[in-house]
Amino acid sequence: MKRNQSGFTLVEIAIVLVIIGLLLGAVLKGQELVTNAKVKAVINEAKAYGAALYAYQDRYGYYPGDDPKQQDRWTGLNSNGDGDGTIDGGTCDGAGDESCQAIRAMRYAGLIKGDPAEETPKPGAKAGGQIHLYTNTLHNQTGVALHMNGADFNLMNYVDLQADDGQCDEGSYVGGTNSCTGNEYTANDAAVFM
């Protein structure tokens, strides 16, 4: 007695492999599209904060938070700035910090979204983590920077490549104090100098 053995023909196997290849290609392209959308969102967020910062400075003559007349303009603010041309205070921890007042003043002025009454605002960053705005020195640069504490370092590598020079230790987009190794972001801390 002969048994009929059944199996897949070469044509059937080839068709299955082509379908698998098409599916993998679609998944990889989809991941690329998602990453590109995230990169553009981070870049646009940094541009929006930069535009708001300079719109405030153009309108009132001082950086937000550093404005010595901001309590007169916005009665809900906790304190006036010292007018020294810097946004002091580091990360927004205390309601009187210039860094906290900077976000609140821009909110009161209608330049960025959010509740201006929030005393220690820490808006969510598109790169992940929280946004803080203050003057800092990183990698031999000093200036007002948009800090993203908790930023996805893998995403920031893509952002830096597309928006800056691809090196985390120079240019506008830089890694935090301990988040830049070689030319790559290696920890969840990044900043954008305005």
N, C-alpha and C positions, 0 to 999 in steps of 0.2 A: 504494500500500500504506500502510495506516495502522499506526502502531506504538502499542502500548499502553504508556503511561507509567505506572509504578507509583511510589507515594510514600506518605508517611504522611498519614493523614487528620487533620483538626483534633481529632477525638475522641482518636485515638491520641497525638497530641502533648500534649494536655491531661492525659491519664492519666500519661504519662511525667513531666511537670512536677509533678504532684501527688505522685508517688512520690519524686521528687528533693527536693521540699519537706519531705515527711515524714522522709526520711533525714537531711536537714540539721538539722531540728528535734530529732531524736533525738540526733544527735551533739552539738549545742550543749547540750542538757539533760544529757547524760552528762558533758560537761566541767564544767558547773556543779555537778553532784553530786560529782565528784572534787575540785574546788576547795573545796567546802563541807566535805568530809570532812577535807581537809588543814588547813583553818582550825580546825575543832573539835579536831583532834589537837594542834595547836600550843597552843591555849588550855588544853586539858586537861593537857598537859605542864607548862605554866607553873604551873597550879594545884597539880599534884602536887608540884613542887619547892617551892612556897610552903608547902604543908601539911607537907612533910618538914622544911623549915627551922624552922618554928614549933613543930612537934612536938618536935624536938631541943631547941630553946630552952626549951620548957615543961618538958621532962623533966630537963634538966641545968643550966638557968639561964644558958646562954651560946649564942651562935651556934655551929654546927659550924665547926671550923677555928679559931675564936677562943677555944675552950674551954681554959683553963689546966690542966685535969685530963684532957684527952682521951687522953694517952699511958697514964695509969693505967687508963682505961676500955678502951682499945683498944690492946693492946701492939704491934700492927703499925704504928701511926702513927709518923712520923718525928720529930714535935716537938709541943710544946704550943703553944696559942695564947697571946696576950698578955692576953686578957680585957678589951680596951678597947672592946668593943661594936661593932667593925667586923671585916669579913673582908678582911684585907689581902692584897696579893700580885698583884693584877691577874690576867691570864690565867694559868692553871696551867702554869707552865714549870719550876719546880724543886720537888722532892719536899717540901721544907720550907715552901713557900708556904702560907699560911693558906687560900688559894683551892683548892689541891690537897687540903689536909687536910679542908676542908669537905665535899667530895664523898665522900672516903674515910670520914669519921666518920659521915655519913648512911648510907653503905653498911654499915658495921660495925653501926650501930644497927638495921639492917633497914628503914630508912625509904625507901630507893630501891634499885633493882636495880643490879647490877654487882659486879665483883670488888673488894673493899676493899683487896686487896694491890697493886693497880695504883698505882704511885707517882705518876704524873702523869696522872690520869684526865681524859679529854676525851670525855665521852659524846656520841654523835651527837644532834643536835637534830632534832625533827620538821620544823622550818622549813628544815633544811639546815645544814650546817656542824657546829660543835662547841659544846657547852655549857660555860660557865665561870660560877662563882658567886663574886662578890666585891662589896665596897662601892665605889661609884663616884659621881661627880658628872657628870650629863649634863643639859643643857638646864635648868640652875638647880635641879635636884633632886639630893639626896644620899640614898643608902640602899643597902641590899643589893639587888643586881640579878642576875637570870639573864641572862647575856650569851649571844647566839647569834652567834658569829663565823662568817660564811659563810652567814647566813640568806638565803633567796630574798626579795629586796626586793619583788617583785611580790606574793608571797604575804603578806608582812607588811603591805602596804597593806590587803588584805582582812581580815587578822586585827585590825588596829587599828580598822577600821570596825566590825567585829562586836563586839569585846571592850572597846573603849575609846572614845576620842573622835574617831577618824579623823584625828588630827594627830600626826605623828611627833615633834614637838618639845615635847609636853606630855602629861600623863596617865601611866598606868602603863606602857603600851607606847610605847617611844621608839626613835628611830634612834640609831645610834652617833654619835660625834663628827663624822664627815664623811659620814654616810649619810642625811642629812635635808635636803631642799631644798624650801622652801615647806612644804606640808603632806604631802609624800609621801616615802616611803623611796626612795632613789635608789642605794644601794649595799648590799652584802651584809653588813650589821652591824646588829644590833638588840638591844634589852634590854627586860626586863620588871622594873620595880621591885616588890619583894615587899611 
